[in-house]
Amino acid sequence: MNCPRCSDPLRTYSFRGHQTNGCETCGFVGVAVNHESEPVEIESWQDALDRFKEA
Ligand SMILES: [Zn+2]
């Protein structure tokens, strides 16, 4: 799979148990398409607040 922006090969990252495709060249980040339907983990309000503080 290649980056839709710059066509460089995408790297696969693991993020909180989910796999995400990202491009180191241009910073594109996209969520991988899963073959199986997995429950979507909704970010908790506390996590959102923590992330906001760190930003
Ligand atoms: Zn790219």
mmCIF file of the protein (N, C-alpha, C, O) and its ligand, coordinates in Angstrom:
data_MODEL
# 
_entry.id   MODEL 
# 
loop_
_entity.id 
_entity.type 
_entity.pdbx_number_of_molecules 
1 polymer     1 
2 non-polymer 1 
# 
_entity_poly.entity_id                      1 
_entity_poly.type                           'polypeptide(L)' 
_entity_poly.nstd_linkage                   no 
_entity_poly.nstd_monomer                   no 
_entity_poly.pdbx_seq_one_letter_code       MNCPRCSDPLRTYSFRGHQTNGCETCGFVGVAVNHESEPVEIESWQDALDRFKEA 
_entity_poly.pdbx_seq_one_letter_code_can   MNCPRCSDPLRTYSFRGHQTNGCETCGFVGVAVNHESEPVEIESWQDALDRFKEA 
_entity_poly.pdbx_strand_id                 A 
# 
loop_
_entity_poly_seq.entity_id 
_entity_poly_seq.num 
_entity_poly_seq.mon_id 
_entity_poly_seq.hetero 
1 1  MET n 
1 2  ASN n 
1 3  CYS n 
1 4  PRO n 
1 5  ARG n 
1 6  CYS n 
1 7  SER n 
1 8  ASP n 
1 9  PRO n 
1 10 LEU n 
1 11 ARG n 
1 12 THR n 
1 13 TYR n 
1 14 SER n 
1 15 PHE n 
1 16 ARG n 
1 17 GLY n 
1 18 HIS n 
1 19 GLN n 
1 20 THR n 
1 21 ASN n 
1 22 GLY n 
1 23 CYS n 
1 24 GLU n 
1 25 THR n 
1 26 CYS n 
1 27 GLY n 
1 28 PHE n 
1 29 VAL n 
1 30 GLY n 
1 31 VAL n 
1 32 ALA n 
1 33 VAL n 
1 34 ASN n 
1 35 HIS n 
1 36 GLU n 
1 37 SER n 
1 38 GLU n 
1 39 PRO n 
1 40 VAL n 
1 41 GLU n 
1 42 ILE n 
1 43 GLU n 
1 44 SER n 
1 45 TRP n 
1 46 GLN n 
1 47 ASP n 
1 48 ALA n 
1 49 LEU n 
1 50 ASP n 
1 51 ARG n 
1 52 PHE n 
1 53 LYS n 
1 54 GLU n 
1 55 ALA n 
# 
loop_
_struct_asym.id 
_struct_asym.entity_id 
A 1 
B 2 
# 
loop_
_chem_comp.id 
_chem_comp.type 
_chem_comp.mon_nstd_flag 
ALA 'L-peptide linking' y 
ARG 'L-peptide linking' y 
ASN 'L-peptide linking' y 
ASP 'L-peptide linking' y 
CYS 'L-peptide linking' y 
GLN 'L-peptide linking' y 
GLU 'L-peptide linking' y 
GLY 'peptide linking'   y 
HIS 'L-peptide linking' y 
ILE 'L-peptide linking' y 
LEU 'L-peptide linking' y 
LYS 'L-peptide linking' y 
MET 'L-peptide linking' y 
PHE 'L-peptide linking' y 
PRO 'L-peptide linking' y 
SER 'L-peptide linking' y 
THR 'L-peptide linking' y 
TRP 'L-peptide linking' y 
TYR 'L-peptide linking' y 
VAL 'L-peptide linking' y 
ZN  non-polymer         . 
# 
_pdbx_entity_nonpoly.entity_id   2 
_pdbx_entity_nonpoly.name        ? 
_pdbx_entity_nonpoly.comp_id     ZN 
# 
_pdbx_nonpoly_scheme.asym_id         B 
_pdbx_nonpoly_scheme.entity_id       2 
_pdbx_nonpoly_scheme.mon_id          ZN 
_pdbx_nonpoly_scheme.ndb_seq_num     1 
_pdbx_nonpoly_scheme.pdb_seq_num     101 
_pdbx_nonpoly_scheme.auth_seq_num    101 
_pdbx_nonpoly_scheme.pdb_mon_id      ZN 
_pdbx_nonpoly_scheme.auth_mon_id     ZN 
_pdbx_nonpoly_scheme.pdb_strand_id   A 
_pdbx_nonpoly_scheme.pdb_ins_code    . 
# 
loop_
_atom_site.group_PDB 
_atom_site.id 
_atom_site.type_symbol 
_atom_site.label_atom_id 
_atom_site.label_alt_id 
_atom_site.label_comp_id 
_atom_site.label_asym_id 
_atom_site.label_entity_id 
_atom_site.label_seq_id 
_atom_site.pdbx_PDB_ins_code 
_atom_site.Cartn_x 
_atom_site.Cartn_y 
_atom_site.Cartn_z 
_atom_site.occupancy 
_atom_site.B_iso_or_equiv 
_atom_site.pdbx_formal_charge 
_atom_site.auth_seq_id 
_atom_site.auth_comp_id 
_atom_site.auth_asym_id 
_atom_site.auth_atom_id 
_atom_site.pdbx_PDB_model_num 
ATOM   1   N  N  . MET A 1 1  ? 0.840   -1.198 0.000  1.00 0.00 ? 1   MET A N  1 
ATOM   2   C  CA . MET A 1 1  ? 0.000   0.000  0.000  1.00 0.00 ? 1   MET A CA 1 
ATOM   3   C  C  . MET A 1 1  ? 0.873   1.245  0.000  1.00 0.00 ? 1   MET A C  1 
ATOM   4   O  O  . MET A 1 1  ? 1.834   1.345  0.763  1.00 0.00 ? 1   MET A O  1 
ATOM   5   N  N  . ASN A 1 2  ? 0.533   2.176  -0.851 1.00 0.00 ? 2   ASN A N  1 
ATOM   6   C  CA . ASN A 1 2  ? 1.335   3.379  -0.955 1.00 0.00 ? 2   ASN A CA 1 
ATOM   7   C  C  . ASN A 1 2  ? 0.554   4.605  -0.504 1.00 0.00 ? 2   ASN A C  1 
ATOM   8   O  O  . ASN A 1 2  ? -0.677  4.614  -0.474 1.00 0.00 ? 2   ASN A O  1 
ATOM   9   N  N  . CYS A 1 3  ? 1.294   5.612  -0.163 1.00 0.00 ? 3   CYS A N  1 
ATOM   10  C  CA . CYS A 1 3  ? 0.692   6.847  0.316  1.00 0.00 ? 3   CYS A CA 1 
ATOM   11  C  C  . CYS A 1 3  ? -0.118  7.518  -0.794 1.00 0.00 ? 3   CYS A C  1 
ATOM   12  O  O  . CYS A 1 3  ? 0.385   7.698  -1.903 1.00 0.00 ? 3   CYS A O  1 
ATOM   13  N  N  . PRO A 1 4  ? -1.365  7.888  -0.504 1.00 0.00 ? 4   PRO A N  1 
ATOM   14  C  CA . PRO A 1 4  ? -2.184  8.566  -1.503 1.00 0.00 ? 4   PRO A CA 1 
ATOM   15  C  C  . PRO A 1 4  ? -1.686  9.970  -1.811 1.00 0.00 ? 4   PRO A C  1 
ATOM   16  O  O  . PRO A 1 4  ? -2.062  10.562 -2.822 1.00 0.00 ? 4   PRO A O  1 
ATOM   17  N  N  . ARG A 1 5  ? -0.854  10.489 -0.951 1.00 0.00 ? 5   ARG A N  1 
ATOM   18  C  CA . ARG A 1 5  ? -0.344  11.844 -1.184 1.00 0.00 ? 5   ARG A CA 1 
ATOM   19  C  C  . ARG A 1 5  ? 0.916   11.836 -2.034 1.00 0.00 ? 5   ARG A C  1 
ATOM   20  O  O  . ARG A 1 5  ? 1.002   12.511 -3.060 1.00 0.00 ? 5   ARG A O  1 
ATOM   21  N  N  . CYS A 1 6  ? 1.904   11.046 -1.576 1.00 0.00 ? 6   CYS A N  1 
ATOM   22  C  CA . CYS A 1 6  ? 3.213   11.135 -2.229 1.00 0.00 ? 6   CYS A CA 1 
ATOM   23  C  C  . CYS A 1 6  ? 3.665   9.812  -2.823 1.00 0.00 ? 6   CYS A C  1 
ATOM   24  O  O  . CYS A 1 6  ? 4.754   9.733  -3.391 1.00 0.00 ? 6   CYS A O  1 
ATOM   25  N  N  . SER A 1 7  ? 2.840   8.762  -2.699 1.00 0.00 ? 7   SER A N  1 
ATOM   26  C  CA . SER A 1 7  ? 3.106   7.464  -3.329 1.00 0.00 ? 7   SER A CA 1 
ATOM   27  C  C  . SER A 1 7  ? 4.291   6.727  -2.724 1.00 0.00 ? 7   SER A C  1 
ATOM   28  O  O  . SER A 1 7  ? 4.737   5.722  -3.278 1.00 0.00 ? 7   SER A O  1 
ATOM   29  N  N  . ASP A 1 8  ? 4.805   7.204  -1.601 1.00 0.00 ? 8   ASP A N  1 
ATOM   30  C  CA . ASP A 1 8  ? 5.828   6.436  -0.915 1.00 0.00 ? 8   ASP A CA 1 
ATOM   31  C  C  . ASP A 1 8  ? 5.167   5.279  -0.171 1.00 0.00 ? 8   ASP A C  1 
ATOM   32  O  O  . ASP A 1 8  ? 3.987   5.353  0.172  1.00 0.00 ? 8   ASP A O  1 
ATOM   33  N  N  . PRO A 1 9  ? 5.920   4.215  0.076  1.00 0.00 ? 9   PRO A N  1 
ATOM   34  C  CA . PRO A 1 9  ? 5.351   3.091  0.832  1.00 0.00 ? 9   PRO A CA 1 
ATOM   35  C  C  . PRO A 1 9  ? 4.921   3.530  2.225  1.00 0.00 ? 9   PRO A C  1 
ATOM   36  O  O  . PRO A 1 9  ? 5.629   4.266  2.912  1.00 0.00 ? 9   PRO A O  1 
ATOM   37  N  N  . LEU A 1 10 ? 3.745   3.063  2.622  1.00 0.00 ? 10  LEU A N  1 
ATOM   38  C  CA . LEU A 1 10 ? 3.248   3.403  3.951  1.00 0.00 ? 10  LEU A CA 1 
ATOM   39  C  C  . LEU A 1 10 ? 3.835   2.466  4.992  1.00 0.00 ? 10  LEU A C  1 
ATOM   40  O  O  . LEU A 1 10 ? 4.077   1.289  4.725  1.00 0.00 ? 10  LEU A O  1 
ATOM   41  N  N  . ARG A 1 11 ? 4.057   3.001  6.165  1.00 0.00 ? 11  ARG A N  1 
ATOM   42  C  CA . ARG A 1 11 ? 4.430   2.165  7.295  1.00 0.00 ? 11  ARG A CA 1 
ATOM   43  C  C  . ARG A 1 11 ? 3.187   1.852  8.099  1.00 0.00 ? 11  ARG A C  1 
ATOM   44  O  O  . ARG A 1 11 ? 2.245   2.643  8.141  1.00 0.00 ? 11  ARG A O  1 
ATOM   45  N  N  . THR A 1 12 ? 3.188   0.688  8.741  1.00 0.00 ? 12  THR A N  1 
ATOM   46  C  CA . THR A 1 12 ? 2.054   0.302  9.568  1.00 0.00 ? 12  THR A CA 1 
ATOM   47  C  C  . THR A 1 12 ? 2.423   0.494  11.035 1.00 0.00 ? 12  THR A C  1 
ATOM   48  O  O  . THR A 1 12 ? 3.407   -0.060 11.525 1.00 0.00 ? 12  THR A O  1 
ATOM   49  N  N  . TYR A 1 13 ? 1.632   1.270  11.703 1.00 0.00 ? 13  TYR A N  1 
ATOM   50  C  CA . TYR A 1 13 ? 1.854   1.517  13.118 1.00 0.00 ? 13  TYR A CA 1 
ATOM   51  C  C  . TYR A 1 13 ? 0.765   0.827  13.932 1.00 0.00 ? 13  TYR A C  1 
ATOM   52  O  O  . TYR A 1 13 ? -0.355  0.641  13.457 1.00 0.00 ? 13  TYR A O  1 
ATOM   53  N  N  . SER A 1 14 ? 1.102   0.455  15.148 1.00 0.00 ? 14  SER A N  1 
ATOM   54  C  CA . SER A 1 14 ? 0.095   -0.032 16.075 1.00 0.00 ? 14  SER A CA 1 
ATOM   55  C  C  . SER A 1 14 ? -0.237  1.080  17.046 1.00 0.00 ? 14  SER A C  1 
ATOM   56  O  O  . SER A 1 14 ? 0.639   1.614  17.725 1.00 0.00 ? 14  SER A O  1 
ATOM   57  N  N  . PHE A 1 15 ? -1.497  1.419  17.103 1.00 0.00 ? 15  PHE A N  1 
ATOM   58  C  CA . PHE A 1 15 ? -1.928  2.499  17.967 1.00 0.00 ? 15  PHE A CA 1 
ATOM   59  C  C  . PHE A 1 15 ? -3.095  2.026  18.806 1.00 0.00 ? 15  PHE A C  1 
ATOM   60  O  O  . PHE A 1 15 ? -4.207  1.850  18.307 1.00 0.00 ? 15  PHE A O  1 
ATOM   61  N  N  . ARG A 1 16 ? -2.832  1.823  20.086 1.00 0.00 ? 16  ARG A N  1 
ATOM   62  C  CA . ARG A 1 16 ? -3.877  1.384  21.011 1.00 0.00 ? 16  ARG A CA 1 
ATOM   63  C  C  . ARG A 1 16 ? -4.584  0.136  20.505 1.00 0.00 ? 16  ARG A C  1 
ATOM   64  O  O  . ARG A 1 16 ? -5.808  0.028  20.588 1.00 0.00 ? 16  ARG A O  1 
ATOM   65  N  N  . GLY A 1 17 ? -3.816  -0.797 19.987 1.00 0.00 ? 17  GLY A N  1 
ATOM   66  C  CA . GLY A 1 17 ? -4.401  -2.045 19.547 1.00 0.00 ? 17  GLY A CA 1 
ATOM   67  C  C  . GLY A 1 17 ? -4.961  -2.003 18.150 1.00 0.00 ? 17  GLY A C  1 
ATOM   68  O  O  . GLY A 1 17 ? -5.388  -3.026 17.615 1.00 0.00 ? 17  GLY A O  1 
ATOM   69  N  N  . HIS A 1 18 ? -4.964  -0.821 17.552 1.00 0.00 ? 18  HIS A N  1 
ATOM   70  C  CA . HIS A 1 18 ? -5.446  -0.705 16.185 1.00 0.00 ? 18  HIS A CA 1 
ATOM   71  C  C  . HIS A 1 18 ? -4.255  -0.486 15.264 1.00 0.00 ? 18  HIS A C  1 
ATOM   72  O  O  . HIS A 1 18 ? -3.242  0.090  15.661 1.00 0.00 ? 18  HIS A O  1 
ATOM   73  N  N  . GLN A 1 19 ? -4.390  -0.945 14.054 1.00 0.00 ? 19  GLN A N  1 
ATOM   74  C  CA . GLN A 1 19 ? -3.319  -0.715 13.092 1.00 0.00 ? 19  GLN A CA 1 
ATOM   75  C  C  . GLN A 1 19 ? -3.635  0.508  12.257 1.00 0.00 ? 19  GLN A C  1 
ATOM   76  O  O  . GLN A 1 19 ? -4.747  0.694  11.764 1.00 0.00 ? 19  GLN A O  1 
ATOM   77  N  N  . THR A 1 20 ? -2.624  1.322  12.122 1.00 0.00 ? 20  THR A N  1 
ATOM   78  C  CA . THR A 1 20 ? -2.792  2.551  11.369 1.00 0.00 ? 20  THR A CA 1 
ATOM   79  C  C  . THR A 1 20 ? -1.674  2.664  10.350 1.00 0.00 ? 20  THR A C  1 
ATOM   80  O  O  . THR A 1 20 ? -0.513  2.391  10.656 1.00 0.00 ? 20  THR A O  1 
ATOM   81  N  N  . ASN A 1 21 ? -2.023  3.064  9.149  1.00 0.00 ? 21  ASN A N  1 
ATOM   82  C  CA . ASN A 1 21 ? -1.003  3.292  8.143  1.00 0.00 ? 21  ASN A CA 1 
ATOM   83  C  C  . ASN A 1 21 ? -0.569  4.745  8.174  1.00 0.00 ? 21  ASN A C  1 
ATOM   84  O  O  . ASN A 1 21 ? -1.392  5.657  8.257  1.00 0.00 ? 21  ASN A O  1 
ATOM   85  N  N  . GLY A 1 22 ? 0.721   4.940  8.107  1.00 0.00 ? 22  GLY A N  1 
ATOM   86  C  CA . GLY A 1 22 ? 1.222   6.304  8.118  1.00 0.00 ? 22  GLY A CA 1 
ATOM   87  C  C  . GLY A 1 22 ? 2.408   6.450  7.179  1.00 0.00 ? 22  GLY A C  1 
ATOM   88  O  O  . GLY A 1 22 ? 3.122   5.486  6.900  1.00 0.00 ? 22  GLY A O  1 
ATOM   89  N  N  . CYS A 1 23 ? 2.602   7.648  6.706  1.00 0.00 ? 23  CYS A N  1 
ATOM   90  C  CA . CYS A 1 23 ? 3.701   7.942  5.791  1.00 0.00 ? 23  CYS A CA 1 
ATOM   91  C  C  . CYS A 1 23 ? 4.714   8.824  6.502  1.00 0.00 ? 23  CYS A C  1 
ATOM   92  O  O  . CYS A 1 23 ? 4.380   9.905  6.987  1.00 0.00 ? 23  CYS A O  1 
ATOM   93  N  N  . GLU A 1 24 ? 5.954   8.354  6.561  1.00 0.00 ? 24  GLU A N  1 
ATOM   94  C  CA . GLU A 1 24 ? 6.981   9.153  7.220  1.00 0.00 ? 24  GLU A CA 1 
ATOM   95  C  C  . GLU A 1 24 ? 7.439   10.299 6.333  1.00 0.00 ? 24  GLU A C  1 
ATOM   96  O  O  . GLU A 1 24 ? 8.017   11.271 6.820  1.00 0.00 ? 24  GLU A O  1 
ATOM   97  N  N  . THR A 1 25 ? 7.188   10.194 5.055  1.00 0.00 ? 25  THR A N  1 
ATOM   98  C  CA . THR A 1 25 ? 7.689   11.196 4.121  1.00 0.00 ? 25  THR A CA 1 
ATOM   99  C  C  . THR A 1 25 ? 6.893   12.494 4.203  1.00 0.00 ? 25  THR A C  1 
ATOM   100 O  O  . THR A 1 25 ? 7.463   13.583 4.264  1.00 0.00 ? 25  THR A O  1 
ATOM   101 N  N  . CYS A 1 26 ? 5.560   12.359 4.204  1.00 0.00 ? 26  CYS A N  1 
ATOM   102 C  CA . CYS A 1 26 ? 4.743   13.568 4.161  1.00 0.00 ? 26  CYS A CA 1 
ATOM   103 C  C  . CYS A 1 26 ? 3.857   13.714 5.386  1.00 0.00 ? 26  CYS A C  1 
ATOM   104 O  O  . CYS A 1 26 ? 3.180   14.729 5.547  1.00 0.00 ? 26  CYS A O  1 
ATOM   105 N  N  . GLY A 1 27 ? 3.858   12.686 6.266  1.00 0.00 ? 27  GLY A N  1 
ATOM   106 C  CA . GLY A 1 27 ? 3.094   12.805 7.502  1.00 0.00 ? 27  GLY A CA 1 
ATOM   107 C  C  . GLY A 1 27 ? 1.655   12.369 7.372  1.00 0.00 ? 27  GLY A C  1 
ATOM   108 O  O  . GLY A 1 27 ? 0.861   12.568 8.291  1.00 0.00 ? 27  GLY A O  1 
ATOM   109 N  N  . PHE A 1 28 ? 1.304   11.773 6.236  1.00 0.00 ? 28  PHE A N  1 
ATOM   110 C  CA . PHE A 1 28 ? -0.057  11.285 6.067  1.00 0.00 ? 28  PHE A CA 1 
ATOM   111 C  C  . PHE A 1 28 ? -0.337  10.168 7.060  1.00 0.00 ? 28  PHE A C  1 
ATOM   112 O  O  . PHE A 1 28 ? 0.511   9.303  7.279  1.00 0.00 ? 28  PHE A O  1 
ATOM   113 N  N  . VAL A 1 29 ? -1.503  10.181 7.652  1.00 0.00 ? 29  VAL A N  1 
ATOM   114 C  CA . VAL A 1 29 ? -1.917  9.104  8.549  1.00 0.00 ? 29  VAL A CA 1 
ATOM   115 C  C  . VAL A 1 29 ? -3.306  8.643  8.149  1.00 0.00 ? 29  VAL A C  1 
ATOM   116 O  O  . VAL A 1 29 ? -4.227  9.451  8.023  1.00 0.00 ? 29  VAL A O  1 
ATOM   117 N  N  . GLY A 1 30 ? -3.448  7.363  7.952  1.00 0.00 ? 30  GLY A N  1 
ATOM   118 C  CA . GLY A 1 30 ? -4.754  6.823  7.601  1.00 0.00 ? 30  GLY A CA 1 
ATOM   119 C  C  . GLY A 1 30 ? -5.008  5.553  8.365  1.00 0.00 ? 30  GLY A C  1 
ATOM   120 O  O  . GLY A 1 30 ? -4.070  4.845  8.732  1.00 0.00 ? 30  GLY A O  1 
ATOM   121 N  N  . VAL A 1 31 ? -6.251  5.260  8.606  1.00 0.00 ? 31  VAL A N  1 
ATOM   122 C  CA . VAL A 1 31 ? -6.619  4.050  9.339  1.00 0.00 ? 31  VAL A CA 1 
ATOM   123 C  C  . VAL A 1 31 ? -6.714  2.890  8.366  1.00 0.00 ? 31  VAL A C  1 
ATOM   124 O  O  . VAL A 1 31 ? -7.345  2.991  7.315  1.00 0.00 ? 31  VAL A O  1 
ATOM   125 N  N  . ALA A 1 32 ? -6.083  1.797  8.728  1.00 0.00 ? 32  ALA A N  1 
ATOM   126 C  CA . ALA A 1 32 ? -6.110  0.628  7.868  1.00 0.00 ? 32  ALA A CA 1 
ATOM   127 C  C  . ALA A 1 32 ? -7.514  0.048  7.797  1.00 0.00 ? 32  ALA A C  1 
ATOM   128 O  O  . ALA A 1 32 ? -8.290  0.132  8.749  1.00 0.00 ? 32  ALA A O  1 
ATOM   129 N  N  . VAL A 1 33 ? -7.818  -0.531 6.668  1.00 0.00 ? 33  VAL A N  1 
ATOM   130 C  CA . VAL A 1 33 ? -9.117  -1.176 6.500  1.00 0.00 ? 33  VAL A CA 1 
ATOM   131 C  C  . VAL A 1 33 ? -9.022  -2.598 7.019  1.00 0.00 ? 33  VAL A C  1 
ATOM   132 O  O  . VAL A 1 33 ? -8.181  -3.378 6.573  1.00 0.00 ? 33  VAL A O  1 
ATOM   133 N  N  . ASN A 1 34 ? -9.869  -2.922 7.942  1.00 0.00 ? 34  ASN A N  1 
ATOM   134 C  CA . ASN A 1 34 ? -9.848  -4.252 8.525  1.00 0.00 ? 34  ASN A CA 1 
ATOM   135 C  C  . ASN A 1 34 ? -10.812 -5.168 7.780  1.00 0.00 ? 34  ASN A C  1 
ATOM   136 O  O  . ASN A 1 34 ? -11.898 -4.761 7.367  1.00 0.00 ? 34  ASN A O  1 
ATOM   137 N  N  . HIS A 1 35 ? -10.380 -6.419 7.623  1.00 0.00 ? 35  HIS A N  1 
ATOM   138 C  CA . HIS A 1 35 ? -11.254 -7.381 6.970  1.00 0.00 ? 35  HIS A CA 1 
ATOM   139 C  C  . HIS A 1 35 ? -12.408 -7.775 7.893  1.00 0.00 ? 35  HIS A C  1 
ATOM   140 O  O  . HIS A 1 35 ? -13.535 -8.004 7.455  1.00 0.00 ? 35  HIS A O  1 
ATOM   141 N  N  . GLU A 1 36 ? -12.087 -7.844 9.172  1.00 0.00 ? 36  GLU A N  1 
ATOM   142 C  CA . GLU A 1 36 ? -13.116 -8.200 10.139 1.00 0.00 ? 36  GLU A CA 1 
ATOM   143 C  C  . GLU A 1 36 ? -13.637 -6.931 10.803 1.00 0.00 ? 36  GLU A C  1 
ATOM   144 O  O  . GLU A 1 36 ? -12.903 -5.965 11.011 1.00 0.00 ? 36  GLU A O  1 
ATOM   145 N  N  . SER A 1 37 ? -14.902 -6.964 11.123 1.00 0.00 ? 37  SER A N  1 
ATOM   146 C  CA . SER A 1 37 ? -15.468 -5.824 11.824 1.00 0.00 ? 37  SER A CA 1 
ATOM   147 C  C  . SER A 1 37 ? -15.090 -5.908 13.295 1.00 0.00 ? 37  SER A C  1 
ATOM   148 O  O  . SER A 1 37 ? -15.511 -6.814 14.014 1.00 0.00 ? 37  SER A O  1 
ATOM   149 N  N  . GLU A 1 38 ? -14.295 -4.954 13.720 1.00 0.00 ? 38  GLU A N  1 
ATOM   150 C  CA . GLU A 1 38 ? -13.864 -4.929 15.102 1.00 0.00 ? 38  GLU A CA 1 
ATOM   151 C  C  . GLU A 1 38 ? -14.601 -3.809 15.835 1.00 0.00 ? 38  GLU A C  1 
ATOM   152 O  O  . GLU A 1 38 ? -14.952 -2.788 15.244 1.00 0.00 ? 38  GLU A O  1 
ATOM   153 N  N  . PRO A 1 39 ? -14.822 -4.015 17.106 1.00 0.00 ? 39  PRO A N  1 
ATOM   154 C  CA . PRO A 1 39 ? -15.465 -2.934 17.873 1.00 0.00 ? 39  PRO A CA 1 
ATOM   155 C  C  . PRO A 1 39 ? -14.592 -1.691 17.869 1.00 0.00 ? 39  PRO A C  1 
ATOM   156 O  O  . PRO A 1 39 ? -13.383 -1.769 18.085 1.00 0.00 ? 39  PRO A O  1 
ATOM   157 N  N  . VAL A 1 40 ? -15.192 -0.586 17.631 1.00 0.00 ? 40  VAL A N  1 
ATOM   158 C  CA . VAL A 1 40 ? -14.450 0.672  17.575 1.00 0.00 ? 40  VAL A CA 1 
ATOM   159 C  C  . VAL A 1 40 ? -14.235 1.198  18.985 1.00 0.00 ? 40  VAL A C  1 
ATOM   160 O  O  . VAL A 1 40 ? -15.171 1.384  19.763 1.00 0.00 ? 40  VAL A O  1 
ATOM   161 N  N  . GLU A 1 41 ? -12.978 1.426  19.275 1.00 0.00 ? 41  GLU A N  1 
ATOM   162 C  CA . GLU A 1 41 ? -12.664 1.952  20.600 1.00 0.00 ? 41  GLU A CA 1 
ATOM   163 C  C  . GLU A 1 41 ? -12.858 3.460  20.602 1.00 0.00 ? 41  GLU A C  1 
ATOM   164 O  O  . GLU A 1 41 ? -12.158 4.194  19.905 1.00 0.00 ? 41  GLU A O  1 
ATOM   165 N  N  . ILE A 1 42 ? -13.803 3.897  21.384 1.00 0.00 ? 42  ILE A N  1 
ATOM   166 C  CA . ILE A 1 42 ? -14.071 5.325  21.453 1.00 0.00 ? 42  ILE A CA 1 
ATOM   167 C  C  . ILE A 1 42 ? -13.173 5.951  22.510 1.00 0.00 ? 42  ILE A C  1 
ATOM   168 O  O  . ILE A 1 42 ? -13.105 5.489  23.649 1.00 0.00 ? 42  ILE A O  1 
ATOM   169 N  N  . GLU A 1 43 ? -12.506 6.986  22.115 1.00 0.00 ? 43  GLU A N  1 
ATOM   170 C  CA . GLU A 1 43 ? -11.596 7.648  23.028 1.00 0.00 ? 43  GLU A CA 1 
ATOM   171 C  C  . GLU A 1 43 ? -12.377 8.226  24.205 1.00 0.00 ? 43  GLU A C  1 
ATOM   172 O  O  . GLU A 1 43 ? -13.351 8.961  24.040 1.00 0.00 ? 43  GLU A O  1 
ATOM   173 N  N  . SER A 1 44 ? -11.917 7.867  25.386 1.00 0.00 ? 44  SER A N  1 
ATOM   174 C  CA . SER A 1 44 ? -12.617 8.357  26.566 1.00 0.00 ? 44  SER A CA 1 
ATOM   175 C  C  . SER A 1 44 ? -12.361 9.848  26.754 1.00 0.00 ? 44  SER A C  1 
ATOM   176 O  O  . SER A 1 44 ? -11.374 10.396 26.264 1.00 0.00 ? 44  SER A O  1 
ATOM   177 N  N  . TRP A 1 45 ? -13.253 10.470 27.457 1.00 0.00 ? 45  TRP A N  1 
ATOM   178 C  CA . TRP A 1 45 ? -13.132 11.909 27.696 1.00 0.00 ? 45  TRP A CA 1 
ATOM   179 C  C  . TRP A 1 45 ? -11.836 12.207 28.441 1.00 0.00 ? 45  TRP A C  1 
ATOM   180 O  O  . TRP A 1 45 ? -11.179 13.214 28.178 1.00 0.00 ? 45  TRP A O  1 
ATOM   181 N  N  . GLN A 1 46 ? -11.466 11.316 29.385 1.00 0.00 ? 46  GLN A N  1 
ATOM   182 C  CA . GLN A 1 46 ? -10.246 11.545 30.152 1.00 0.00 ? 46  GLN A CA 1 
ATOM   183 C  C  . GLN A 1 46 ? -9.030  11.493 29.237 1.00 0.00 ? 46  GLN A C  1 
ATOM   184 O  O  . GLN A 1 46 ? -8.119  12.312 29.361 1.00 0.00 ? 46  GLN A O  1 
ATOM   185 N  N  . ASP A 1 47 ? -9.014  10.545 28.333 1.00 0.00 ? 47  ASP A N  1 
ATOM   186 C  CA . ASP A 1 47 ? -7.897  10.450 27.399 1.00 0.00 ? 47  ASP A CA 1 
ATOM   187 C  C  . ASP A 1 47 ? -7.793  11.704 26.561 1.00 0.00 ? 47  ASP A C  1 
ATOM   188 O  O  . ASP A 1 47 ? -6.700  12.204 26.295 1.00 0.00 ? 47  ASP A O  1 
ATOM   189 N  N  . ALA A 1 48 ? -8.942  12.204 26.150 1.00 0.00 ? 48  ALA A N  1 
ATOM   190 C  CA . ALA A 1 48 ? -8.959  13.396 25.330 1.00 0.00 ? 48  ALA A CA 1 
ATOM   191 C  C  . ALA A 1 48 ? -8.391  14.583 26.105 1.00 0.00 ? 48  ALA A C  1 
ATOM   192 O  O  . ALA A 1 48 ? -7.640  15.395 25.566 1.00 0.00 ? 48  ALA A O  1 
ATOM   193 N  N  . LEU A 1 49 ? -8.765  14.663 27.378 1.00 0.00 ? 49  LEU A N  1 
ATOM   194 C  CA . LEU A 1 49 ? -8.258  15.758 28.206 1.00 0.00 ? 49  LEU A CA 1 
ATOM   195 C  C  . LEU A 1 49 ? -6.751  15.646 28.401 1.00 0.00 ? 49  LEU A C  1 
ATOM   196 O  O  . LEU A 1 49 ? -6.031  16.642 28.336 1.00 0.00 ? 49  LEU A O  1 
ATOM   197 N  N  . ASP A 1 50 ? -6.279  14.412 28.643 1.00 0.00 ? 50  ASP A N  1 
ATOM   198 C  CA . ASP A 1 50 ? -4.851  14.216 28.840 1.00 0.00 ? 50  ASP A CA 1 
ATOM   199 C  C  . ASP A 1 50 ? -4.079  14.602 27.589 1.00 0.00 ? 50  ASP A C  1 
ATOM   200 O  O  . ASP A 1 50 ? -3.020  15.226 27.654 1.00 0.00 ? 50  ASP A O  1 
ATOM   201 N  N  . ARG A 1 51 ? -4.630  14.218 26.462 1.00 0.00 ? 51  ARG A N  1 
ATOM   202 C  CA . ARG A 1 51 ? -3.948  14.533 25.206 1.00 0.00 ? 51  ARG A CA 1 
ATOM   203 C  C  . ARG A 1 51 ? -3.929  16.050 24.983 1.00 0.00 ? 51  ARG A C  1 
ATOM   204 O  O  . ARG A 1 51 ? -2.966  16.604 24.454 1.00 0.00 ? 51  ARG A O  1 
ATOM   205 N  N  . PHE A 1 52 ? -5.005  16.694 25.397 1.00 0.00 ? 52  PHE A N  1 
ATOM   206 C  CA . PHE A 1 52 ? -5.101  18.137 25.221 1.00 0.00 ? 52  PHE A CA 1 
ATOM   207 C  C  . PHE A 1 52 ? -4.045  18.832 26.063 1.00 0.00 ? 52  PHE A C  1 
ATOM   208 O  O  . PHE A 1 52 ? -3.433  19.807 25.626 1.00 0.00 ? 52  PHE A O  1 
ATOM   209 N  N  . LYS A 1 53 ? -3.831  18.322 27.281 1.00 0.00 ? 53  LYS A N  1 
ATOM   210 C  CA . LYS A 1 53 ? -2.842  18.930 28.171 1.00 0.00 ? 53  LYS A CA 1 
ATOM   211 C  C  . LYS A 1 53 ? -1.440  18.776 27.607 1.00 0.00 ? 53  LYS A C  1 
ATOM   212 O  O  . LYS A 1 53 ? -0.604  19.673 27.717 1.00 0.00 ? 53  LYS A O  1 
ATOM   213 N  N  . GLU A 1 54 ? -1.199  17.611 26.996 1.00 0.00 ? 54  GLU A N  1 
ATOM   214 C  CA . GLU A 1 54 ? 0.147   17.335 26.500 1.00 0.00 ? 54  GLU A CA 1 
ATOM   215 C  C  . GLU A 1 54 ? 0.456   18.146 25.256 1.00 0.00 ? 54  GLU A C  1 
ATOM   216 O  O  . GLU A 1 54 ? 1.617   18.411 24.943 1.00 0.00 ? 54  GLU A O  1 
ATOM   217 N  N  . ALA A 1 55 ? -0.576  18.529 24.563 1.00 0.00 ? 55  ALA A N  1 
ATOM   218 C  CA . ALA A 1 55 ? -0.368  19.227 23.281 1.00 0.00 ? 55  ALA A CA 1 
ATOM   219 C  C  . ALA A 1 55 ? 0.184   20.636 23.501 1.00 0.00 ? 55  ALA A C  1 
ATOM   220 O  O  . ALA A 1 55 ? 0.419   21.364 22.536 1.00 0.00 ? 55  ALA A O  1 
HETATM 221 ZN ZN . ZN  B 2 .  ? 3.295   10.400 1.894  1.00 0.00 2 101 ZN  A ZN 1 
# 
